[in-house]
Every structure is written in structure tokens, then in C-alpha cells.
Amino acid sequence: TPTVVGETTASSSSGGAAVAPHARHAHGSAIAGRSPRAILRAAAHALRQVHSYSMHASLRQNGKRTVVNLAAASNHRYVASTTVGDSSFELIVLSHRVYLQANRRFWLNQAGRSGAGRARARRLAGHWLTLPGHAGSSLTHSLGTLAPGTLARCLTEDHGRLTVERHHPVIDHHRVIIVRDAGNAPGAT
């Protein structure tokens, strides 16, 4: 499955993408020599051809680092972990069933810092929970934006200044090409 990776250090919610060259390409450097937009179009094309993918995104916004890891097995099956500063949670989405596990900091942000909120955060931290039907269906609906076809469309729209990183790190045993979006254009995502 293709790997899509994003990273930014700008003070915005913008990101980028890294393309693990598809096996059909004779050599990854052929893609690396292309323009950033051509690389994103190639990644979008690859995503349109798959039913599953994995994604790693890392961004810094207002001094806080956010890291997202996602494996999408289909439009309705996801495994995700997210860390925002000291707060982290993991999700497993299987069609309409959603399971959540989070750390104490996450639950403190949800429950508040009152004595009852702190006790609730301590009780919930580290335990897998099944989300109620309405919360689970709302979450699966919002995760639908990460379906391969939708993500493919987003890779080719609303960019700021794009650059290609010179180094090509290895992620999941694949050498990747990082395209960085400065997020300096209206609507850039």
C-alpha cells in the first residue's frame, strides 16, 4: 500500500505529503526529479488505485507538535493514533463500531480539572471504550474525508508554496519523497 506522510513546521494547519514510489516505477529518483505538483499528482493517482493506505503526519502549530498515524483498510475501517502535545488517543473504527483509548491528559481536556473531572480522567485513562452509536457514527462520517479517493483529491488542491526535500528518508522500508507545503496561501491545507 502507498504511504502518505505529511510534515510542516509552519504556524498553520497546513501539511505536506511524501510519496513512496510505486513498484511500477523503474526508479524512485525519476519521481524525485519531478515538480512538487507532479509528485502530488502521482501520489493522488496511486491513492485512487488502492483500497487501503497508511499515513503519518507531523505538524507544529502554535508551538505544539501534533503527530497522526493512520492505517485505512477501507472507507469504514481505520486504526489511528494521535498525539497533540502531551495528549494522546488511539482509535479503532470497524464500520459503525468505534473503540477509543486515551491517556489521562486527553481525558482531563475532555472532563475538566475539577475533582470529579480528574477522578473521571484517572478512571478512563488507558482503557479501551466503545463509543456510543451517535458519537461513533459522527466520527466515522468525519473520517470518511480520509477515504483514499477523497484524500487523493485533497492532495492536488489548495496549496501554498511547494518544495521537495533533498533527503529521502525511509519509512516502513520504503524510501519516500517529501513535498512540503508552506501553507502560505489562502485555503491552503
N, C-alpha and C positions, 0 to 999 in steps of 0.2 A: 504494500500500500504506500502511496506517496506520503511524504512527511512535509507538513507545512509548519514553519516556525516564524514567529514574529519577535522583534525586539526593538525597543526605542528608548532613548534617554531624554527625549524632549518632554517639556512640561505640558503634555496633552495626552489625549487618549488614543493618539494615532499609533499605528504599528507598522510592521513590515512583513515580509514573507521570505522564507528560504525554500528553495526548490531542491529536492533530492532528484537528480536527473533520472528519468525513467529508463528502464532497461533497454528500450528500443534505441536510445541514443548511443551512437558508437563511442562517444567520449564526452564526459561531463564538461570539459573545457569548451566544447562547441557552444553550449548554452551559456557558459560563463562569459564568453566574449560578446554576447548579445546585449542590447539595451535593457535597462531595468523594466521598461514596459513590455518588451518582448519576452523577458523571463517570466513576468507575472502572467502574461497571456498563455505561456507554455504551462505554468502551474495550474491556471484555470482550466485549460484543456484537459490536463491529467485528472483534475478533480471531477470533471464532468464524466469521465470514463469509469470511475470507481463507485463502489457501494460503501466503502469504508476508508477511513484515513486516520492518521494521528496528527496532533498539533501540539506545539509547545510555543507559548507566547510569554514574553517577559517585557514589562514596561515600567517606567518610573514616572509617576505623576505626583506633583506637589511633594516631592521628597520621599514618597512611599513607593516601594517596589511591589509590583503585582506579578505573580507567576501563575500561568494557567497551563495545565496538561490535560489534553482531551483525546480520547480514542472514541471515534464514532463508528459503530459497527453497522448502522443503518440510520435512516431518518428518525427512528424512535428508540435506538439503543445506544447509550453513551456511558462512558466511565470518565469522570473528570475529577481533578483536584485543583484547588485554587488557594493561593496564599496572597493575602493583602497585608503587608506589614507583618504583624505578629498573629494575625487572624488567619485561620485556615479551615477548609472543609473539603470533603470528598462526596461525590455523588455517584450513584449508580442508577441509571434510568433504563428500565425494561418496559417498553411500550408505555402503559399508563401507571406503572408502579415506580415510585421514586424512593430511593433509600439515601439517607444523609447521615454522615458522621462528621463532627466538627470538634475543634479544640475549645478550651474554656474561654479564650479571648473572643472567639466568634460568638459564643452564646452570651457573653457579657454584653457585647454590642447589640444583641437582639433583645435580651431580657432586662437590661439596665443594671445600674450599680447599687440599687437598693439591697438591703439584706436578703429579701426574698429573691431578687434577681440574681445575686451572687450564689445563693444556695441552688437555684434552678440551673445556673451555668455549670456548677460543680457536678450536679447530678447528671446532666446531659452530655457533658464533655467525654469524648472517646467512645460513645455508644452509637451503634447503628440504629436509626429510626426510620420507620416507614412514614412518609409524608401523607397527610390526609388527601383524599381524592381531589378536591378543588385546588389545593396548593400544588399537588403533583401534576395535574393537567395544565395548570398555568405555567409551570416550569418546563414541561415537555413542549408546550407551544412556543415558549421563548427560545428553547434550544433548537427548535426547527430552523432557526436562522443559521445554524451551523451545519445544516444538511449539505452534502457535497456540492450540489448544484447551486444553492444559494451562496455558499462561500466562494465558489468559482466566480460568480457574478461580482461579488464584492471585491475580489482581487483585482478587477480591472476597472473599478470606478473610483472617482473622488480622491485623487492623490495630490499630495504636496510634492516637494522636490524629492525625486527618487535617486538613490545612489546604490551601486553594487559594492559590497565589501570586497576587499582584495583577498582576505584569507577565507578559506573554505573549510570550516570545522566539520567534524564527523559526528553525526547524530544517528543513533540506532544503526550503526555500522554503515551509514551512507554519507558520503561527502556531500555537503549541501552548499548552496549559493545563497547568500543573504542579500536581500534587497531591503534597503532602509528607506522608510517614508518619513520625511522631516515633519509632516503634519502641519505644514505652514500654509495651507490653502483652505479657504472656506469649504466646509463639508468634507474635508479630508478625514478618513477613518483608518 
